[in-house]
Amino acid sequence: MHVRRGRGFCGEFDAGSGYFWDLPEHERDRSPSAHRAALTAQLAVAGALSAWAAPVMPAGAARLAALLGEDADRAVDAAALTPPPAGRPLTVPDRPVFGD
């Protein structure tokens, strides 16, 4: 890569990376309780996905379950939609959860 292109790429990357750390405008007015409710719902869906994907994507489903602190061989039922309990530490993935 040419040096000028490399600097340009890094500059664009740096300029765009702020988007991921700054809250979008529509999120800034959200109350803490609404934010918690949305996060709880997302974690519930992630937990369900870890159970429901196991028959077709067992490795990814097991990685997701481990990140959420759940058993990899949970039953595929309505209880799978239960979010992790409050205060449970969650692990940040160091690689893609589904796929390699």
N, C-alpha and C positions, 0 to 999 in steps of 0.2 A: 504494500500500500504506500502510495506517495505520502510524504510528510504532511503536505498541505491538506490532502484528503483526510489523513488521520486526525489532524488537529480539528478539521471541520466536523468530522464524525464525533469526536469527543466533545466538542462544543455543543453539538445538537443533542447528544445523549445527556450531557449535564443539564442543558436547558429543559429537556423533557422530563428528567428524573424528578424534578420538584413536584410534578403532578402526582406522583405516587405518595409523597409525604404530606402534601397539603390537602386538606379536605376540599372536595368540590363544593361550590357555593350552596347547592341544595342540601348538603350535609351539615353545614355550619349552624343552621337554625334548628337542627334536630335536638330534642331534649335528651338528656342522659338515659332516661327510662326508655325512650323510643329506640335509642341506639342499642341498649341492652336487649330489648325485645327482638330487634332485627338480628343481632349477633346470636342470640339463643336459637332463633329459628334456623339460621344458617348452620349452626352446629348440629341441630337436630337432623337436618337434611343430610349433612355430611355423615353422621352416624348411620342413618338409614342407607345411604349409598354404600357404606362399608359392608353392610350386611347383604344388601340386594345385589351388589356386583360380584359377590364371592363365587357364585356358580359359573360365571363367564370370564371373570378377571380375578382369579384367586390371589395372585401375588400383589396386585395393586390394592385390592380390598383388604388384604392382611396388613399392608403398610399403612393404609388410612386408619384402620381399626387401632393399630399400635400407636399412631400419632394422637388419636383421641382417647387412648387409655381403655379401649374396649377389647373384648374377646374377639378374635378373628373368626371364630366359628359360631357367632350368634345366630339365633333363629331369625328367619325372614318373616317378621310379623309386625304388628302395630307397635310393639314395645321397642323395636329398632328405631323408632322416631323419637325416642326419649333423648334429650340433649345430655351431654356430660354434666355431672353435678357441679354446682358452683364451687369455685376454688380449686378444681382439679387442674394441675399444671398440664399444659398441652405442649407437645414437641413440634418445633418448626422443622419441616422436611429439608433435607440437604440435597435432595434429588427429586425428580418428578415422582409423584405418587403412583400414577397410572402411566405405564410405559417406562422405557429406559432411556 
